[in-house]
Amino acid sequence: MNNKIIIAGIGPGSIDYISPAALNAIKSSNILVGGRRALSQFANDHQVTFPITGDIKSAVDFIRDKLLTNNVCVMVSGDPGYYSMLNVIRKNFPAQTIKVIPSISAMQLAFAKLALSWHNATLLSFHGRRPTDEELKFTDNKIIGMLTDGEFNSQTIPKILMSNGWCGDTKLTICHKLSYEDEKIIQTTLAEAAHIEVFKHCILIVGDF
């Protein structure tokens, strides 16, 4: 089979942050798979589309069927190599059938907004999972960047960190709706986060820098 699954990163939200190569792959594809918001933003009337929902098996079955006769473009948020559908695709299809086109992730943009390098940062995800206490524990000069969700958010995660040795006065940066017109970047502390508005599905960066 010569057809490919093209996994195209669509960046953190705004079209300004999607790579030209990913955008070209999306526009030129006959078969387009992605979240409903991504499909509404990028799909056109000439494309066959399939929405990714909680039923991942149906999406995989759709891709497998269409791959027999076409390339299939799968849109994922941010960088495909960072907590995306790529792992699911790799488990269900041979690696040689997969082509990945990255754009930047929300995590990259969060660090960029702070003019902060991230090569020594610990990058974790609370999105549908919980990192281990070992990963979360405080050490000198440690900086953590975290993805969040509804349960693990800007109020619950600081409490977890403080229970793992972080001081309440440690700096916490909340990055919400990055790249959108209404993005918010809020500087607070782990202790004070409990007393301000809660933010879900955002990026948190913790550490004194």
N, C-alpha and C positions, 0 to 999 in steps of 0.2 A: 504494500500500500504506500503510495507516494503522498497522500494527503496529510496535512499537518494540523495539529491543534496549536493555534497561536494564542498564547496567553499574554494579553496586553494590559500593562499597568495604566490606570487612568489618573494616577496622581492623587493628591489629597482632597480634591474637590473642584476647584476652579480649573477651567480649560487652559489657563495660562501655565499650569504646571505639568501638563501631560507632554510627553516627548513627541516630537514630530513623527518618529518612526511608529510609535504606538497608535497615534491618531490616523496615520495613513493606513495601517493594517485594519483598523476598525472601519474606516470609511470604504475600503475596497473589499471588505468581506461580504459574501452572500449569506453566511450563517453567523448570527451574532448571539452570544449567550452572556448574561450579566444580571446584576441586580436591577430591580425595577427602576430605581432612580437613574442608574447608568443607561439603561435602555431608553428611557424618556429623553435623556440628554443627547445621546449619540446615534440612536437607530434611525434609519430612514424607511420610507414605505416600500422600498424594493428589497429589503432584507428579511429573511426568515429569522425570527427571534424566539428566544426561550428564556424566561426569567429564572434566576437562581433564588430559591426560597429555602425553607428549612428542609425540604425534600431533596437532599443532595443526590440520592440515587436516581431520581427522575432526570436530573440534569445530566448525570453521567450517561444514562441510557440514551438520552437525546443526542449527546455528543457522539456516542459510539455509532448510532444509526446514521447520522449525517456525515460522519467521517468516511463512510463507504464511498461517497460520491463527491464530497467537497472538502475544502479546508474549513475549519471551524474556528472562529475567533471568540475567545473567552475573555471578557473584561473583568478585571479585579481592581479593587481600590489600592492606591498607593503603588508600592513596589511589589511585584508578584513573588519575590523571594522572601517577603517578610509577612508571615502569618496570612496566607491567602489560599485560594483554591489549588495552588500549584501542588501541594502535598497530596490532595485528593486525586488530581489528574495523574501524578506520578505513580500512585498506587494502582491505577486502573488502566493505564496505557503505557506502551513501551516508551522509553526516554527518547528514542530516535524519532518518534512521531511528534515531539513537543518542541515548539520554538517559543522562547520567552523574550518579550520586549519590555524592559523596565521603564517606568517613570519614577519620580521621587515619591517617597513615603511621607505620611504626616509626621513621622518621627524625625526624619531628616529636616523637614521644614521647621519643626519646633525648635530643634537645636540651632538652625540657621537664624531664626527670629531672635534668639538670645545671643547671637554672635559667639556661639560656644562650640568648640570642637567636640566630637563625640567618639574619637577613636579609643579612649580609655573608659567610656561610660559602660555601665551594665544596662543592657536593654532587655526588658521583661514585658510580658503581657498578662494582664488580668482579664482579658476579653474571653469569657467562657472558660477560664481556668484560674488557678491560683498558684503563683510561684512558691517554691519551698521556702521555709524559714531561713535556710542556709543562703539562698540567693538574696533574701531580703535583709539580712542582718547588717547592722552598721559596721563599717570599718572606716578608718581615717581617710579623708579625701575622696570618698566614694560618691559617685554621681549615678543616679538611676533614672532612666527614661522608661515610662510605662504606658502601655495601652490600657484603656479602662472599658467598662461596660456599665449596665444599669445597676447591678448589685455591687460591684467593686468600682467605686467612684471617688470623687474628690473629697468626700467626707469619711468613707469607710477605709480607704487605703491608708491615709495618714495614721489612723489608729493602729492598723496592723504594723506599720513601720515603727511606730513608737514602742509597740510591744516587742519589737526586735532590736531595741537598743538605740534608736534614733532619738535625739533630743527634740523637744517640742518647738524650740526656736529655730530648727533647721529650715532653710529656705525651701518653699514649695512654689513652683510655677505651674499654673493651670493654663493650658493652651486649648481653646475651644473653637470649633468651626474654622480651623486654619484654612486660609486662602479664600474664604468667602468674605463678602462685604461686611458681614456682622461678626467677624472673628473677634475673639476676646483673648487677651493674654494678661493674666492676673498674678501678681506677686503677693504671696502671703507666707505663712509658716505652717508647719504640720499641726501645731496646736490651734492656731486661729482658723484653720480650714473648717473646723466643726461649727463655726459661728457665722459663716458666710454662705451664700447661695451654693447649692450642690450642683456639680457639673458631671454629666454622664457622657460616655462615648467621646472622650477627649484624650489629650496627652498630658501626663504629669511628669515633671522633671524635678527631682529632689536632690539637694546637695548644696553646700556652700561654695559658691564660685564667684 
